[in-house]
Amino acid sequence: MVSADGSAFSPNAEFKPGNVYLVEERRPKASFELFEHGLSLGCCGMVVSREPPKRIMAEHNIGNSRVVWLTNLVGDGRVNPTAIGILMSQLRSFVESHEKTVIVIDGLEYLVSLNTYDRMLQFMNQLRDIVMTNESSLVVPVDPRTLSERELALLERNLEVLIPKQPDVEVQDESMLGTHSAEIRVLNTGQR
C-alpha cells in the first residue's frame, strides 16, 4: 500500500466498505491519506479529533467533512471527551444518515487517558459493529508506544492493522559510526 510518490497508501489501496483500519503511526499522516482516499471515492466524511477544526481543515484536504472537536469547551461541533455516549450517538447518527461514510478518530490515546481502557475498548467494539453493519469505513490512528502490549493486542484482534511505510532514516552524524559510513533503512512491515 505504498505509492511511488512516497505516500503511505496508493490510490489502489484496498479501501473496503465495512472495514475498520487501525493505523499504527506516531502522527496521523497516513491515516488522513486513507481518509482522503475514502472521500475521493464518494464517501461522506467525519473527523473526530483532539485538534481544533480550523487546524484540521488547514492541514488536510477534507472538503466539507464534518469535524468534531474533543474538548471540554462548550460549543457547536465540540464533544466532551468523557461523554462517550454522546460521541457514540453522533457517530451512529452520521453513519446511519449517509449511504457511504468514512470516519477518522484521531485521539484514541486522549480518550483512553480520560476514560478507562476497558470502556474505550467497548466503545471501539460497538463502533466497529455499527461501521461494519452499515458498510462504512473507520480509520483509527494510534501510536503503539502509548498502549501496553496487551491493550494493543486487544485492539488489533478485531481491527485491520495497517503499518504505513516509514520514510528512509539516514544517519546524520557519521562520527557516531566510526570510520565506516552506513545507511539505516526502516523496512515496511506491511499488514500484521
TIRO-2110 file (N, C-alpha, C; in Angstrom, 1 decimal):
// TIRO-2110
0.8, -1.2, 0.0, N, 1, A
0.0, 0.0, 0.0, CA, 1, A
0.9, 1.3, 0.0, C, 1, A
2.0, 1.2, -0.7, N, 2, A
2.9, 2.4, -0.7, CA, 2, A
2.9, 2.9, -2.1, C, 2, A
2.8, 4.2, -2.3, N, 3, A
2.8, 4.7, -3.7, CA, 3, A
4.2, 5.2, -4.1, C, 3, A
4.3, 5.5, -5.4, N, 4, A
5.6, 5.9, -5.9, CA, 4, A
6.0, 7.3, -5.4, C, 4, A
5.0, 8.1, -5.0, N, 5, A
5.3, 9.5, -4.5, CA, 5, A
5.6, 9.5, -3.1, C, 5, A
5.7, 8.3, -2.4, N, 6, A
6.2, 8.3, -1.0, CA, 6, A
5.0, 8.3, 0.0, C, 6, A
3.8, 8.4, -0.5, N, 7, A
2.7, 8.4, 0.4, CA, 7, A
2.5, 7.0, 0.9, C, 7, A
2.0, 6.8, 2.1, N, 8, A
1.9, 5.5, 2.7, CA, 8, A
0.9, 4.6, 2.0, C, 8, A
-0.1, 5.2, 1.4, N, 9, A
-1.1, 4.3, 0.7, CA, 9, A
-1.3, 4.8, -0.7, C, 9, A
-1.4, 3.8, -1.6, N, 10, A
-1.6, 4.1, -3.0, CA, 10, A
-3.0, 4.3, -3.3, C, 10, A
-3.3, 4.9, -4.5, N, 11, A
-4.7, 5.0, -4.9, CA, 11, A
-5.4, 3.7, -5.1, C, 11, A
-4.7, 2.6, -5.3, N, 12, A
-5.3, 1.3, -5.5, CA, 12, A
-5.4, 0.6, -4.2, C, 12, A
-5.1, 1.2, -3.1, N, 13, A
-5.2, 0.6, -1.8, CA, 13, A
-6.5, -0.1, -1.6, C, 13, A
-6.6, -1.2, -1.0, N, 14, A
-7.8, -1.9, -0.8, CA, 14, A
-8.6, -1.2, 0.3, C, 14, A
-9.4, -0.2, -0.1, N, 15, A
-10.2, 0.6, 0.8, CA, 15, A
-11.6, 0.0, 0.7, C, 15, A
-12.0, -0.9, 1.6, N, 16, A
-13.2, -1.6, 1.5, CA, 16, A
-14.2, -1.1, 2.5, C, 16, A
-15.5, -0.9, 2.0, N, 17, A
-16.6, -0.6, 2.9, CA, 17, A
-16.7, -1.7, 4.0, C, 17, A
-17.0, -1.2, 5.2, N, 18, A
-17.2, -2.2, 6.3, CA, 18, A
-15.9, -2.5, 7.0, C, 18, A
-14.8, -1.9, 6.6, N, 19, A
-13.5, -2.1, 7.3, CA, 19, A
-13.3, -1.1, 8.4, C, 19, A
-12.6, -1.5, 9.4, N, 20, A
-12.1, -0.6, 10.5, CA, 20, A
-10.6, -0.8, 10.5, C, 20, A
-9.9, 0.3, 10.1, N, 21, A
-8.4, 0.2, 10.0, CA, 21, A
-7.8, 0.8, 11.2, C, 21, A
-6.9, 0.1, 11.9, N, 22, A
-6.1, 0.6, 13.0, CA, 22, A
-4.7, 0.9, 12.4, C, 22, A
-4.4, 2.2, 12.2, N, 23, A
-3.2, 2.6, 11.6, CA, 23, A
-2.2, 2.9, 12.7, C, 23, A
-1.1, 2.1, 12.8, N, 24, A
-0.1, 2.3, 13.8, CA, 24, A
0.9, 3.3, 13.3, C, 24, A
0.9, 4.5, 13.9, N, 25, A
1.8, 5.5, 13.5, CA, 25, A
1.8, 6.6, 14.6, C, 25, A
3.0, 7.3, 14.6, N, 26, A
3.1, 8.3, 15.6, CA, 26, A
2.3, 9.6, 15.4, C, 26, A
2.2, 10.0, 14.2, N, 27, A
1.4, 11.1, 13.8, CA, 27, A
0.4, 10.6, 12.7, C, 27, A
-0.8, 11.2, 12.7, N, 28, A
-1.8, 10.6, 11.8, CA, 28, A
-1.8, 11.0, 10.3, C, 28, A
-0.6, 11.0, 9.7, N, 29, A
-0.4, 11.4, 8.3, CA, 29, A
-1.0, 10.4, 7.4, C, 29, A
-0.6, 9.1, 7.5, N, 30, A
-1.1, 8.1, 6.7, CA, 30, A
-2.6, 7.8, 6.9, C, 30, A
-3.1, 8.0, 8.1, N, 31, A
-4.5, 7.9, 8.4, CA, 31, A
-5.3, 8.9, 7.7, C, 31, A
-4.9, 10.1, 7.6, N, 32, A
-5.6, 11.2, 6.9, CA, 32, A
-5.5, 10.9, 5.4, C, 32, A
-4.4, 10.3, 4.9, N, 33, A
-4.3, 10.0, 3.5, CA, 33, A
-5.4, 8.9, 3.1, C, 33, A
-5.5, 8.0, 4.0, N, 34, A
-6.5, 6.9, 3.8, CA, 34, A
-7.9, 7.5, 3.9, C, 34, A
-8.1, 8.4, 4.8, N, 35, A
-9.4, 9.1, 4.9, CA, 35, A
-9.7, 9.9, 3.7, C, 35, A
-8.8, 10.7, 3.2, N, 36, A
-8.9, 11.5, 2.0, CA, 36, A
-9.2, 10.6, 0.8, C, 36, A
-8.6, 9.4, 0.7, N, 37, A
-8.8, 8.4, -0.3, CA, 37, A
-10.3, 8.0, -0.3, C, 37, A
-10.8, 7.7, 0.9, N, 38, A
-12.2, 7.4, 1.0, CA, 38, A
-13.1, 8.5, 0.5, C, 38, A
-12.8, 9.8, 0.8, N, 39, A
-13.5, 10.9, 0.3, CA, 39, A
-13.5, 10.9, -1.2, C, 39, A
-12.4, 10.6, -1.8, N, 40, A
-12.3, 10.7, -3.3, CA, 40, A
-13.1, 9.6, -3.9, C, 40, A
-13.5, 8.6, -3.2, N, 41, A
-14.3, 7.5, -3.7, CA, 41, A
-15.8, 7.8, -3.5, C, 41, A
-16.1, 9.0, -3.0, N, 42, A
-17.5, 9.5, -2.9, CA, 42, A
-18.1, 9.3, -1.5, C, 42, A
-17.3, 9.0, -0.5, N, 43, A
-17.8, 8.8, 0.9, CA, 43, A
-18.0, 10.2, 1.5, C, 43, A
-19.0, 10.3, 2.4, N, 44, A
-19.2, 11.4, 3.3, CA, 44, A
-18.2, 11.3, 4.4, C, 44, A
-17.6, 12.3, 4.8, N, 45, A
-16.5, 12.2, 5.9, CA, 45, A
-16.9, 12.9, 7.2, C, 45, A
-16.3, 12.3, 8.2, N, 46, A
-16.4, 12.8, 9.6, CA, 46, A
-15.1, 12.6, 10.3, C, 46, A
-14.6, 13.7, 10.9, N, 47, A
-13.3, 13.7, 11.6, CA, 47, A
-13.6, 13.9, 13.1, C, 47, A
-13.1, 13.1, 13.9, N, 48, A
-13.2, 13.3, 15.4, CA, 48, A
-11.8, 13.4, 15.8, C, 48, A
-11.4, 14.6, 16.4, N, 49, A
-10.0, 14.9, 16.7, CA, 49, A
-9.9, 15.7, 18.0, C, 49, A
-8.7, 15.6, 18.5, N, 50, A
-8.3, 16.4, 19.6, CA, 50, A
-7.8, 17.8, 19.1, C, 50, A
-7.6, 17.9, 17.8, N, 51, A
-7.2, 19.2, 17.2, CA, 51, A
-8.4, 20.0, 16.9, C, 51, A
-8.3, 21.3, 17.0, N, 52, A
-9.4, 22.2, 16.6, CA, 52, A
-9.8, 22.1, 15.1, C, 52, A
-11.0, 22.3, 14.8, N, 53, A
-11.5, 22.1, 13.4, CA, 53, A
-10.7, 23.0, 12.4, C, 53, A
-10.4, 24.2, 12.8, N, 54, A
-9.6, 25.1, 11.8, CA, 54, A
-8.3, 24.5, 11.5, C, 54, A
-7.6, 23.9, 12.4, N, 55, A
-6.3, 23.3, 12.1, CA, 55, A
-6.5, 22.1, 11.2, C, 55, A
-7.5, 21.3, 11.5, N, 56, A
-7.7, 20.1, 10.7, CA, 56, A
-8.0, 20.5, 9.3, C, 56, A
-8.8, 21.5, 9.1, N, 57, A
-9.2, 22.0, 7.7, CA, 57, A
-8.0, 22.6, 7.0, C, 57, A
-7.1, 23.2, 7.7, N, 58, A
-6.0, 23.9, 7.1, CA, 58, A
-4.9, 22.8, 6.8, C, 58, A
-4.8, 21.8, 7.5, N, 59, A
-3.7, 20.8, 7.3, CA, 59, A
-4.1, 19.6, 6.4, C, 59, A
-5.4, 19.4, 6.2, N, 60, A
-5.8, 18.2, 5.5, CA, 60, A
-6.9, 18.6, 4.4, C, 60, A
-6.9, 17.9, 3.4, N, 61, A
-7.9, 18.1, 2.3, CA, 61, A
-9.1, 17.3, 2.6, C, 61, A
-10.0, 17.8, 3.5, N, 62, A
-11.1, 17.1, 3.9, CA, 62, A
-12.5, 17.6, 3.4, C, 62, A
-12.4, 18.5, 2.4, N, 63, A
-13.6, 19.0, 1.8, CA, 63, A
-14.6, 19.6, 2.8, C, 63, A
-15.8, 19.2, 2.7, N, 64, A
-16.9, 19.7, 3.6, CA, 64, A
-17.2, 18.6, 4.6, C, 64, A
-16.2, 17.8, 5.0, N, 65, A
-16.4, 16.8, 6.1, CA, 65, A
-16.8, 17.4, 7.4, C, 65, A
-17.6, 16.7, 8.2, N, 66, A
-18.0, 17.2, 9.5, CA, 66, A
-16.8, 17.0, 10.4, C, 66, A
-16.5, 18.0, 11.3, N, 67, A
-15.4, 17.8, 12.2, CA, 67, A
-15.9, 18.0, 13.6, C, 67, A
-15.6, 17.0, 14.5, N, 68, A
-16.0, 17.1, 15.9, CA, 68, A
-14.7, 17.2, 16.7, C, 68, A
-14.7, 18.2, 17.5, N, 69, A
-13.5, 18.5, 18.3, CA, 69, A
-13.7, 17.9, 19.7, C, 69, A
-12.7, 17.1, 20.2, N, 70, A
-12.8, 16.5, 21.5, CA, 70, A
-12.2, 17.5, 22.5, C, 70, A
-13.1, 18.2, 23.2, N, 71, A
-12.6, 19.3, 24.1, CA, 71, A
-13.6, 19.5, 25.2, C, 71, A
-13.2, 20.1, 26.3, N, 72, A
-14.1, 20.4, 27.4, CA, 72, A
-14.8, 21.7, 27.2, C, 72, A
-14.4, 22.5, 26.2, N, 73, A
-15.0, 23.7, 25.8, CA, 73, A
-16.4, 23.5, 25.2, C, 73, A
-17.4, 24.2, 25.7, N, 74, A
-18.7, 24.1, 25.2, CA, 74, A
-18.9, 24.8, 23.9, C, 74, A
-19.6, 24.2, 23.0, N, 75, A
-19.9, 24.9, 21.7, CA, 75, A
-20.3, 23.9, 20.6, C, 75, A
-20.8, 24.4, 19.5, N, 76, A
-21.2, 23.6, 18.4, CA, 76, A
-20.0, 22.8, 17.8, C, 76, A
-20.2, 21.6, 17.5, N, 77, A
-19.1, 20.8, 16.9, CA, 77, A
-18.1, 20.3, 17.9, C, 77, A
-18.4, 20.4, 19.2, N, 78, A
-17.5, 20.0, 20.2, CA, 78, A
-18.2, 18.9, 21.1, C, 78, A
-17.4, 18.0, 21.6, N, 79, A
-17.9, 16.9, 22.5, CA, 79, A
-16.9, 16.8, 23.6, C, 79, A
-17.4, 16.7, 24.8, N, 80, A
-16.6, 16.4, 26.0, CA, 80, A
-16.0, 15.0, 25.8, C, 80, A
-14.7, 14.9, 25.9, N, 81, A
-14.1, 13.5, 25.7, CA, 81, A
-14.5, 12.5, 26.7, C, 81, A
-15.1, 12.9, 27.8, N, 82, A
-15.6, 11.9, 28.8, CA, 82, A
-17.1, 11.5, 28.5, C, 82, A
-17.7, 12.2, 27.6, N, 83, A
-19.1, 11.9, 27.2, CA, 83, A
-19.1, 10.9, 26.1, C, 83, A
-18.7, 9.7, 26.3, N, 84, A
-18.6, 8.7, 25.3, CA, 84, A
-19.9, 8.4, 24.7, C, 84, A
-21.0, 8.4, 25.5, N, 85, A
-22.3, 8.1, 25.0, CA, 85, A
-22.8, 9.1, 23.9, C, 85, A
-22.5, 10.4, 24.2, N, 86, A
-22.9, 11.4, 23.2, CA, 86, A
-22.1, 11.3, 22.0, C, 86, A
-20.8, 11.0, 22.1, N, 87, A
-19.9, 10.8, 20.9, CA, 87, A
-20.4, 9.6, 20.1, C, 87, A
-20.7, 8.5, 20.8, N, 88, A
-21.2, 7.3, 20.1, CA, 88, A
-22.6, 7.6, 19.3, C, 88, A
-23.4, 8.4, 20.0, N, 89, A
-24.7, 8.8, 19.4, CA, 89, A
-24.5, 9.6, 18.1, C, 89, A
-23.5, 10.5, 18.1, N, 90, A
-23.3, 11.4, 17.0, CA, 90, A
-22.7, 10.5, 15.8, C, 90, A
-21.8, 9.6, 16.2, N, 91, A
-21.2, 8.7, 15.2, CA, 91, A
-22.2, 7.8, 14.5, C, 91, A
-23.0, 7.2, 15.4, N, 92, A
-24.1, 6.3, 14.8, CA, 92, A
-25.1, 7.1, 13.9, C, 92, A
-25.5, 8.3, 14.4, N, 93, A
-26.4, 9.1, 13.6, CA, 93, A
-25.8, 9.5, 12.2, C, 93, A
-24.5, 9.8, 12.2, N, 94, A
-23.8, 10.2, 11.0, CA, 94, A
-23.7, 9.0, 10.0, C, 94, A
-23.4, 7.8, 10.5, N, 95, A
-23.2, 6.6, 9.7, CA, 95, A
-24.6, 6.2, 9.2, C, 95, A
-25.6, 6.3, 10.0, N, 96, A
-26.9, 5.8, 9.6, CA, 96, A
-27.7, 6.8, 8.6, C, 96, A
-27.2, 8.0, 8.6, N, 97, A
-27.9, 9.0, 7.8, CA, 97, A
-27.3, 9.2, 6.4, C, 97, A
-26.2, 8.5, 6.2, N, 98, A
-25.5, 8.6, 4.9, CA, 98, A
-25.3, 7.2, 4.3, C, 98, A
-25.3, 7.2, 3.0, N, 99, A
-25.1, 5.9, 2.3, CA, 99, A
-23.7, 5.3, 2.5, C, 99, A
-22.7, 6.2, 2.2, N, 100, A
-21.3, 5.8, 2.2, CA, 100, A
-20.6, 6.8, 3.1, C, 100, A
-19.9, 6.3, 4.2, N, 101, A
-19.2, 7.2, 5.0, CA, 101, A
-17.8, 6.7, 5.3, C, 101, A
-16.9, 7.6, 5.7, N, 102, A
-15.6, 7.3, 6.2, CA, 102, A
-15.4, 8.2, 7.4, C, 102, A
-14.9, 7.6, 8.4, N, 103, A
-14.7, 8.4, 9.7, CA, 103, A
-13.2, 8.2, 10.1, C, 103, A
-12.6, 9.2, 10.6, N, 104, A
-11.3, 9.1, 11.2, CA, 104, A
-11.4, 9.5, 12.7, C, 104, A
-11.0, 8.7, 13.6, N, 105, A
-10.9, 9.1, 15.0, CA, 105, A
-9.5, 9.3, 15.4, C, 105, A
-9.1, 10.6, 15.4, N, 106, A
-7.7, 11.0, 15.8, CA, 106, A
-7.8, 11.5, 17.2, C, 106, A
-7.4, 10.6, 18.1, N, 107, A
-7.5, 11.0, 19.5, CA, 107, A
-7.8, 9.8, 20.4, C, 107, A
-7.6, 8.6, 20.0, N, 108, A
-8.0, 7.5, 20.8, CA, 108, A
-7.1, 7.5, 22.1, C, 108, A
-5.9, 7.8, 22.0, N, 109, A
-5.0, 7.8, 23.2, CA, 109, A
-5.5, 8.9, 24.2, C, 109, A
-6.0, 10.0, 23.7, N, 110, A
-6.6, 11.0, 24.6, CA, 110, A
-7.8, 10.5, 25.2, C, 110, A
-8.7, 9.8, 24.5, N, 111, A
-9.9, 9.3, 25.0, CA, 111, A
-9.6, 8.2, 26.1, C, 111, A
-8.6, 7.4, 25.8, N, 112, A
-8.2, 6.4, 26.8, CA, 112, A
-7.6, 7.0, 28.1, C, 112, A
-6.9, 8.1, 27.9, N, 113, A
-6.3, 8.8, 29.1, CA, 113, A
-7.4, 9.4, 30.0, C, 113, A
-8.6, 9.7, 29.5, N, 114, A
-9.6, 10.4, 30.3, CA, 114, A
-10.7, 9.4, 30.7, C, 114, A
-10.7, 8.2, 30.1, N, 115, A
-11.7, 7.2, 30.4, CA, 115, A
-10.9, 5.9, 30.7, C, 115, A
-11.5, 4.9, 31.0, N, 116, A
-10.7, 3.6, 31.3, CA, 116, A
-10.5, 3.0, 29.9, C, 116, A
-9.4, 2.2, 29.8, N, 117, A
-9.1, 1.4, 28.6, CA, 117, A
-10.3, 0.5, 28.3, C, 117, A
-10.8, -0.2, 29.3, N, 118, A
-11.9, -1.2, 29.0, CA, 118, A
-13.1, -0.5, 28.4, C, 118, A
-13.4, 0.7, 28.9, N, 119, A
-14.5, 1.5, 28.4, CA, 119, A
-14.3, 1.9, 26.9, C, 119, A
-13.1, 2.3, 26.6, N, 120, A
-12.7, 2.6, 25.2, CA, 120, A
-12.7, 1.4, 24.3, C, 120, A
-12.3, 0.3, 24.8, N, 121, A
-12.3, -1.0, 24.0, CA, 121, A
-13.8, -1.3, 23.7, C, 121, A
-14.7, -1.2, 24.7, N, 122, A
-16.1, -1.4, 24.5, CA, 122, A
-16.6, -0.5, 23.5, C, 122, A
-16.3, 0.8, 23.6, N, 123, A
-16.7, 1.8, 22.6, CA, 123, A
-16.2, 1.5, 21.2, C, 123, A
-14.9, 1.1, 21.0, N, 124, A
-14.4, 0.7, 19.7, CA, 124, A
-15.1, -0.5, 19.2, C, 124, A
-15.4, -1.5, 20.0, N, 125, A
-16.1, -2.7, 19.5, CA, 125, A
-17.5, -2.4, 19.1, C, 125, A
-18.2, -1.5, 19.8, N, 126, A
-19.6, -1.1, 19.4, CA, 126, A
-19.5, -0.3, 18.1, C, 126, A
-18.6, 0.6, 18.0, N, 127, A
-18.4, 1.4, 16.8, CA, 127, A
-18.1, 0.5, 15.6, C, 127, A
-17.2, -0.4, 15.8, N, 128, A
-16.9, -1.4, 14.8, CA, 128, A
-18.1, -2.1, 14.2, C, 128, A
-19.0, -2.5, 15.1, N, 129, A
-20.2, -3.2, 14.7, CA, 129, A
-21.1, -2.3, 13.9, C, 129, A
-21.2, -1.0, 14.3, N, 130, A
-22.1, 0.0, 13.6, CA, 130, A
-21.5, 0.2, 12.2, C, 130, A
-20.2, 0.4, 12.1, N, 131, A
-19.5, 0.6, 10.8, CA, 131, A
-19.6, -0.5, 9.9, C, 131, A
-19.4, -1.7, 10.4, N, 132, A
-19.5, -2.9, 9.5, CA, 132, A
-20.9, -3.2, 9.1, C, 132, A
-21.9, -3.0, 9.9, N, 133, A
-23.3, -3.2, 9.6, CA, 133, A
-23.8, -2.3, 8.5, C, 133, A
-23.2, -1.0, 8.5, N, 134, A
-23.7, 0.0, 7.5, CA, 134, A
-22.7, 0.2, 6.4, C, 134, A
-21.8, -0.8, 6.2, N, 135, A
-20.8, -0.7, 5.0, CA, 135, A
-20.1, 0.6, 5.0, C, 135, A
-19.7, 1.1, 6.2, N, 136, A
-18.9, 2.4, 6.3, CA, 136, A
-17.5, 2.0, 6.5, C, 136, A
-16.6, 3.0, 6.6, N, 137, A
-15.2, 2.7, 6.9, CA, 137, A
-14.8, 3.6, 8.0, C, 137, A
-13.9, 3.1, 8.9, N, 138, A
-13.4, 3.8, 10.0, CA, 138, A
-11.9, 3.7, 10.0, C, 138, A
-11.2, 4.8, 10.2, N, 139, A
-9.8, 4.9, 10.3, CA, 139, A
-9.4, 5.4, 11.7, C, 139, A
-8.6, 4.6, 12.4, N, 140, A
-8.2, 4.9, 13.8, CA, 140, A
-6.7, 4.9, 13.9, C, 140, A
-6.1, 6.1, 13.9, N, 141, A
-4.6, 6.1, 14.1, CA, 141, A
-4.3, 6.0, 15.6, C, 141, A
-3.3, 5.2, 15.9, N, 142, A
-2.8, 5.0, 17.2, CA, 142, A
-1.3, 4.9, 17.3, C, 142, A
-0.7, 5.6, 18.3, N, 143, A
0.7, 5.4, 18.5, CA, 143, A
0.9, 4.2, 19.4, C, 143, A
1.5, 3.1, 18.9, N, 144, A
1.6, 1.9, 19.7, CA, 144, A
2.4, 2.1, 21.0, C, 144, A
3.2, 3.2, 21.0, N, 145, A
4.0, 3.4, 22.2, CA, 145, A
3.1, 3.8, 23.4, C, 145, A
1.9, 4.3, 23.1, N, 146, A
1.0, 4.8, 24.2, CA, 146, A
0.2, 3.8, 24.9, C, 146, A
0.2, 2.5, 24.4, N, 147, A
-0.6, 1.5, 24.9, CA, 147, A
0.3, 0.3, 25.4, C, 147, A
-0.2, -0.5, 26.3, N, 148, A
0.6, -1.6, 26.7, CA, 148, A
0.5, -2.7, 25.6, C, 148, A
1.3, -3.7, 25.7, N, 149, A
1.3, -4.8, 24.7, CA, 149, A
-0.1, -5.4, 24.7, C, 149, A
-0.6, -5.7, 25.8, N, 150, A
-2.0, -6.3, 26.0, CA, 150, A
-3.1, -5.4, 25.4, C, 150, A
-3.0, -4.1, 25.7, N, 151, A
-4.0, -3.2, 25.2, CA, 151, A
-4.0, -3.1, 23.6, C, 151, A
-2.8, -3.1, 23.1, N, 152, A
-2.7, -3.0, 21.6, CA, 152, A
-3.1, -4.3, 21.0, C, 152, A
-2.8, -5.4, 21.6, N, 153, A
-3.2, -6.7, 21.1, CA, 153, A
-4.7, -6.9, 21.1, C, 153, A
-5.4, -6.3, 22.1, N, 154, A
-6.9, -6.4, 22.1, CA, 154, A
-7.5, -5.6, 21.0, C, 154, A
-6.9, -4.4, 20.7, N, 155, A
-7.4, -3.6, 19.6, CA, 155, A
-7.1, -4.3, 18.3, C, 155, A
-5.9, -4.8, 18.1, N, 156, A
-5.5, -5.4, 16.8, CA, 156, A
-6.4, -6.7, 16.5, C, 156, A
-6.9, -7.3, 17.5, N, 157, A
-7.6, -8.6, 17.3, CA, 157, A
-8.8, -8.4, 16.4, C, 157, A
-9.5, -7.3, 16.5, N, 158, A
-10.8, -7.1, 15.8, CA, 158, A
-10.7, -6.1, 14.7, C, 158, A
-9.6, -5.4, 14.5, N, 159, A
-9.5, -4.4, 13.5, CA, 159, A
-8.4, -4.8, 12.5, C, 159, A
-8.5, -4.2, 11.3, N, 160, A
-7.5, -4.4, 10.3, CA, 160, A
-6.3, -3.5, 10.5, C, 160, A
-5.2, -4.1, 10.9, N, 161, A
-4.0, -3.4, 11.2, CA, 161, A
-3.2, -3.0, 10.0, C, 161, A
-2.9, -1.7, 9.9, N, 162, A
-2.0, -1.2, 8.8, CA, 162, A
-0.8, -0.5, 9.5, C, 162, A
0.3, -0.8, 9.0, N, 163, A
1.6, -0.1, 9.4, CA, 163, A
2.1, 0.6, 8.2, C, 163, A
2.0, 1.9, 8.2, N, 164, A
2.5, 2.6, 7.0, CA, 164, A
4.0, 2.5, 6.8, C, 164, A
4.4, 2.7, 5.6, N, 165, A
5.8, 2.7, 5.3, CA, 165, A
6.4, 4.0, 5.9, C, 165, A
7.5, 3.8, 6.6, N, 166, A
8.2, 4.9, 7.2, CA, 166, A
9.2, 5.4, 6.2, C, 166, A
9.5, 6.7, 6.1, N, 167, A
10.5, 7.2, 5.2, CA, 167, A
11.9, 6.7, 5.6, C, 167, A
12.7, 6.6, 4.7, N, 168, A
14.1, 6.1, 5.0, CA, 168, A
14.7, 7.0, 6.0, C, 168, A
15.4, 6.4, 7.0, N, 169, A
16.1, 7.2, 8.0, CA, 169, A
17.6, 7.1, 7.7, C, 169, A
18.2, 8.3, 7.6, N, 170, A
19.6, 8.3, 7.3, CA, 170, A
20.4, 8.8, 8.5, C, 170, A
21.6, 8.3, 8.6, N, 171, A
22.5, 8.7, 9.7, CA, 171, A
23.0, 10.1, 9.4, C, 171, A
22.8, 11.0, 10.3, N, 172, A
23.2, 12.4, 10.1, CA, 172, A
24.7, 12.6, 10.5, C, 172, A
25.1, 12.0, 11.6, N, 173, A
26.4, 12.2, 12.1, CA, 173, A
27.2, 10.9, 12.0, C, 173, A
28.0, 10.9, 10.9, N, 174, A
28.8, 9.7, 10.6, CA, 174, A
29.9, 9.4, 11.7, C, 174, A
30.2, 10.4, 12.5, N, 175, A
31.2, 10.2, 13.5, CA, 175, A
30.8, 9.2, 14.5, C, 175, A
29.5, 9.0, 14.7, N, 176, A
28.9, 8.0, 15.6, CA, 176, A
29.2, 6.6, 15.1, C, 176, A
29.5, 6.5, 13.8, N, 177, A
29.7, 5.2, 13.2, CA, 177, A
31.2, 4.8, 13.1, C, 177, A
32.1, 5.6, 13.5, N, 178, A
33.5, 5.4, 13.4, CA, 178, A
33.9, 5.8, 12.0, C, 178, A
34.7, 5.0, 11.3, N, 179, A
35.2, 5.3, 10.0, CA, 179, A
34.4, 4.7, 8.9, C, 179, A
33.4, 3.9, 9.3, N, 180, A
32.5, 3.3, 8.3, CA, 180, A
31.3, 4.2, 8.0, C, 180, A
30.9, 4.3, 6.8, N, 181, A
29.7, 5.0, 6.5, CA, 181, A
28.6, 4.0, 6.4, C, 181, A
27.4, 4.3, 6.8, N, 182, A
26.3, 3.4, 6.8, CA, 182, A
25.0, 4.1, 6.5, C, 182, A
24.0, 3.3, 6.2, N, 183, A
22.7, 3.9, 6.0, CA, 183, A
21.7, 3.0, 6.7, C, 183, A
20.8, 3.6, 7.4, N, 184, A
19.8, 2.8, 8.2, CA, 184, A
18.5, 2.9, 7.4, C, 184, A
17.9, 1.8, 7.1, N, 185, A
16.6, 1.8, 6.5, CA, 185, A
15.6, 1.1, 7.3, C, 185, A
14.5, 1.7, 7.4, N, 186, A
13.3, 1.1, 8.1, CA, 186, A
12.5, 0.3, 7.1, C, 186, A
12.3, -0.9, 7.4, N, 187, A
11.6, -1.8, 6.4, CA, 187, A
10.1, -1.6, 6.6, C, 187, A
9.4, -1.7, 5.5, N, 188, A
8.0, -1.7, 5.6, CA, 188, A
7.5, -3.1, 6.0, C, 188, A
6.9, -3.2, 7.2, N, 189, A
6.5, -4.5, 7.7, CA, 189, A
5.1, -4.9, 7.2, C, 189, A
4.4, -3.9, 6.5, N, 190, A
3.1, -4.3, 5.9, CA, 190, A
2.1, -4.5, 7.0, C, 190, A
1.0, -5.3, 6.5, N, 191, A
-0.1, -5.6, 7.4, CA, 191, A
0.3, -6.7, 8.4, C, 191, A
-0.2, -6.7, 9.6, N, 192, A
0.0, -7.7, 10.5, CA, 192, A
-1.1, -8.7, 10.4, C, 192, A
END
